[in-house]
Amino acid sequence: MNTEHPKGVNKEKAFESALGSNQFYVGGLFSKVKESIKINTVKMLRLELRLCRQEGDGFYEY
């Protein structure tokens, strides 16, 4: 990301807003993305499990 470029400044501001900090920190971005993937994967699996139970196809295990 080039902060000297007119569009690069906007990207930097977007990352700062998303990360909640005043510096673009790559490690922080990757950590947040990985955590989001974990959380959303669990949510999707729970939803899938719930749908399977409602349909009664016996696909789930306890």
N, C-alpha and C positions, 0 to 999 in steps of 0.2 A: 504494500500500500504506500503510495507516494503522497505524503502530506503536502508536498510542494505543488502538486497538480490540483487544479480547481475541483475536480470530482473526487480526488483522494481525500480532501478535507471533509467532504460530506460523508464519505465512508467511515472515516475516523470518528466523526460525531455519532454515527449510527452504532458503531461498535462500543463506544463509550457509554451510550445510553443503554444498550443491551446488557453490558457487563456491569453497569453501575459503578464505574470508576472513571477517573480522568486520564487514564493511560490505556493504550491498547496492549493487552497482555495475552499473548498467544496461549500460554499454558492455562490461563484462566478460561479462555474461550473453549479449549479442548475439554477441560474438566466439566464445564457447564454442558457442553454438547453430549459428552459421554453420560453424564448423570441424567440428562433429559431422555436419552435413548433408553437407559435402564428403566426409568420410571414409566415411560410410555409403553415400553414392551410389556412390562408387568400389567399395566392397565389393559392393553389389548388382549393379553392372554386371559385375564380375569373375565373380560367381556365375552370372549370366545367360549370360555368354560360355562358362563351363565347361559349363553345362547344354546349350547349343547344340552344343558340340563333342561331348558324350557322345551326344546324339541324332543327330548327323550330318546336320543339316539345312543345313549350309553357310551359315548366316546371318552368320557372323563373317568379318572380314577381318584380314589380317596387315599 
